[in-house]
Amino acid sequence: MPHGSNGIEPLGLYCLPACRSLWSCVGQTRQKITAPKVTCLDNFRDLHEITQHILARHPQVELSAVGFSMGGTQLLRHLGAQGAKTPFRSAVAIAPHLDVPSWARSLSSSRGKRILSYLMSQLCKQYIKATLEGTKAMELVDSATLKSAGSLQEVEQAVVCPLHGYAAVDEYYEDVSPHRFLGQIAVPTLILHTEDDPWVPFDASIIKQLRNPLLFAAASQRGGHLGWRSTDAGKGTWADSMAAQFIKAAASHW
């Protein structure tokens, strides 16, 4: 379950003890970073190592994956790069970025978007201070650029690029974007989105142009960014139900 940029609180409760014994932390909510990386789209590369570790210990298991927001983008990028070699039988990406460079450009397209980018940059600075301060990774960060950063792109130029080996933020966005690889996805994959997402706009034309018979998409009119609500207390949201039904159907029909 690849999570979004803010992490998932319950995920830490159930999975963190096991993860501590297996991997170095790259920034799950409120956890000190122990690897020379940060939570970002480039972490799609870790999915191969993680799945190989799981299959080595449990060779009979059948894997499916659900990714949220940034985690959905990572999942799509992995699936496109691996093609038929992916160990996943099916996948669901919820509110992912499809074309990262276009999304990044959109952050300066209006006053509202620029404000949103600025607010996100300040949250990222707080996250970086809480997780990187006192670590060796902080020595690689462009501290001057980070201090003056007023947009998400400037923060990622100062932090993500030096830690993950990119010369420029545009190079990073192009490399991690799934849009060039969606046609190579070789397992049943569902993309769920909303038409009113203020953070990651959904462009259905990207999927329609591909004509990939294993790629499906559904979008609700309302929901914002991962903001679907359950109609009954204790029950899952529309996205939860769709994801579960799709994975079950994929196991039966493919």
C-alpha positions in Angstrom: 0.0 0.0 0.0 2.1 2.9 -1.2 0.9 6.0 0.6 0.8 9.7 -0.2 3.2 12.5 0.7 1.8 12.9 4.2 2.0 9.2 5.1 -0.8 7.2 6.6 -1.2 7.2 10.4 -2.8 3.7 10.8 -0.2 2.2 8.5 2.5 3.2 10.9 0.6 1.5 13.8 0.4 -1.9 12.1 3.4 -2.0 9.8 6.2 0.1 11.4 7.5 -2.5 13.8 8.0 -5.0 10.9 9.4 -2.3 8.6 12.0 -1.3 11.2 13.6 -4.7 11.1 13.7 -4.8 7.3 14.2 -1.4 5.7 15.5 2.0 6.5 12.9 4.7 6.9 12.6 7.4 4.2 9.9 9.5 5.9 6.8 7.8 7.0 4.7 10.1 9.2 6.7 11.4 12.3 9.5 8.8 11.8 13.2 9.9 11.8 14.8 9.3 8.4 17.5 6.6 8.5 18.1 6.3 4.7 19.7 9.0 2.5 16.4 9.6 0.8 13.1 11.5 1.4 9.6 10.6 0.6 9.1 11.5 -3.0 8.0 10.1 -6.4 11.5 8.7 -7.0 10.7 6.0 -4.4 8.9 4.0 -7.0 12.2 2.3 -7.5 11.9 0.7 -4.0 8.8 -1.3 -5.0 10.9 -3.9 -6.9 13.1 -4.6 -3.9 10.2 -4.7 -1.5 8.2 -7.1 -3.6 11.2 -9.4 -4.2 11.7 -9.5 -0.4 8.1 -10.5 0.2 8.1 -13.1 -2.5 11.4 -14.6 -1.2 9.8 -15.2 2.2 6.3 -16.0 0.9 6.8 -17.5 -2.7 3.1 -18.7 -2.9 1.5 -15.3 -2.2 -0.3 -13.4 -4.9 0.2 -9.7 -4.8 -2.0 -6.7 -5.5 -1.4 -3.1 -4.7 -3.4 0.0 -3.9 -1.5 3.4 -4.1 -2.8 6.7 -2.8 -1.9 10.1 -4.4 1.9 10.1 -4.6 1.9 6.4 -3.8 -0.5 5.8 -6.8 1.9 7.7 -9.0 4.8 5.5 -7.8 2.7 2.4 -8.4 1.9 3.4 -12.0 5.5 4.3 -12.7 6.6 0.9 -11.4 3.9 -1.0 -13.3 4.9 0.8 -16.6 8.6 0.2 -16.1 8.2 -3.5 -15.2 5.5 -4.4 -17.7 4.8 -8.2 -17.6 7.7 -8.7 -15.2 5.8 -7.0 -12.3 4.9 -9.5 -9.5 1.5 -7.7 -8.9 -1.6 -9.4 -10.2 -3.6 -6.2 -10.2 -3.4 -2.7 -9.0 -5.4 0.4 -8.1 -4.0 3.9 -8.2 -6.2 6.5 -6.3 -5.8 10.2 -7.2 -2.4 9.7 -8.8 -0.4 12.2 -11.0 -0.4 10.9 -14.6 1.7 13.6 -16.2 4.0 15.0 -13.6 5.7 17.7 -15.7 2.3 19.1 -16.7 1.1 19.0 -13.1 4.2 20.9 -12.0 3.6 23.6 -14.6 0.0 23.9 -13.5 1.1 25.0 -10.0 2.0 28.4 -11.4 -1.0 28.7 -13.7 -3.2 30.8 -11.3 -3.0 32.8 -8.1 -4.8 30.0 -6.3 -2.4 27.4 -7.5 0.6 29.5 -6.5 -0.8 29.9 -3.0 -1.3 26.2 -2.8 2.2 25.5 -4.0 3.6 28.0 -1.4 1.6 26.4 1.4 2.8 22.9 0.5 6.4 24.2 0.3 6.1 25.5 3.9 4.7 22.1 5.1 7.6 20.4 3.3 10.1 22.6 5.1 8.6 21.6 8.5 8.8 17.9 7.5 12.4 18.2 6.3 13.4 20.0 9.5 11.7 17.3 11.6 13.1 14.3 9.7 16.4 15.4 8.2 17.9 17.6 10.9 21.0 16.0 12.5 21.3 13.3 9.7 24.0 12.9 7.1 21.5 13.4 4.4 21.0 17.0 5.5 24.6 17.7 4.5 23.7 17.1 0.9 20.7 19.4 0.9 21.0 22.8 -0.7 20.3 24.7 2.5 20.3 28.2 0.9 17.8 27.3 -1.8 15.7 25.5 0.8 15.6 28.5 3.1 14.4 30.8 0.4 12.1 28.3 -1.3 8.5 29.6 -1.8 7.2 26.9 -4.1 7.1 23.1 -4.1 9.4 23.0 -7.1 12.1 25.0 -5.3 11.9 22.7 -2.3 12.3 19.6 -4.5 15.2 21.2 -6.3 16.9 21.8 -2.9 16.2 18.5 -1.3 15.0 15.8 -3.7 17.4 16.4 -6.5 20.7 16.2 -4.5 19.5 13.2 -2.4 18.2 11.3 -5.3 20.8 12.1 -8.0 19.0 14.6 -10.2 20.7 17.7 -11.6 17.5 19.6 -12.0 13.9 19.4 -10.8 12.5 19.2 -14.4 14.7 16.2 -15.0 13.3 14.6 -11.9 9.6 15.3 -12.9 10.1 13.8 -16.3 11.9 10.7 -15.0 9.3 9.8 -12.4 6.2 10.6 -14.4 4.1 7.6 -15.4 2.5 9.1 -18.5 5.2 7.7 -20.9 4.9 4.2 -19.4 1.2 3.7 -19.0 0.9 1.9 -22.3 3.3 -0.7 -21.1 1.2 -1.7 -18.0 0.5 -5.4 -18.4 -1.7 -6.2 -15.4 -5.3 -5.1 -14.7 -5.0 -1.6 -13.3 -7.7 0.8 -12.1 -7.2 4.6 -11.8 -9.7 6.3 -9.5 -10.0 10.1 -9.4 -12.4 13.0 -8.9 -13.4 15.8 -11.3 -12.9 18.5 -8.7 -9.5 17.5 -7.3 -7.7 20.8 -6.5 -4.3 19.3 -6.2 -4.0 16.7 -8.9 -6.3 17.5 -11.8 -7.5 14.4 -13.7 -7.0 14.3 -17.5 -8.9 11.3 -18.8 -7.6 12.0 -22.4 -4.2 10.6 -21.4 -5.7 7.2 -20.7 -8.1 7.3 -23.7 -5.2 7.9 -26.1 -3.4 4.8 -24.9 -5.9 2.2 -25.8 -4.4 -0.2 -23.2 -7.1 -2.9 -22.6 -5.7 -3.5 -19.1 -6.0 0.1 -18.0 -9.3 1.3 -16.5 -10.4 4.6 -15.0 -13.4 6.0 -13.1 -14.0 9.4 -11.7 -16.6 10.8 -9.3 -17.9 14.4 -9.7 -17.0 15.3 -6.1 -14.4 14.2 -3.6 -11.6 16.7 -3.8 -8.2 15.1 -3.2 -8.8 11.8 -1.4 -11.8 13.4 0.2 -14.5 10.8 -0.4 -16.8 10.2 2.5 -18.6 7.1 3.6 -22.4 7.2 3.7 -22.4 4.8 6.6 -20.2 5.0 9.7 -17.6 2.3 9.8 -17.9 1.4 6.1 -15.5 2.2 3.3 -15.7 5.1 0.9 -16.6 4.9 -2.8 -12.9 4.6 -3.6 -12.4 1.8 -1.0 -15.3 -0.2 -2.4 -14.2 0.3 -6.0 -10.7 -0.8 -5.2 -11.7 -3.9 -3.3 -14.2 -4.9 -6.0 -11.7 -4.4 -8.8 -9.0 -6.5 -7.2 -11.5 -9.3 -6.5 -12.7 -9.2 -10.1 -9.2 -9.2 -11.4 -8.3 -12.3 -9.4 -11.3 -14.1 -11.0 -11.1 -12.9 -14.6 -7.4 -12.5 -15.4 
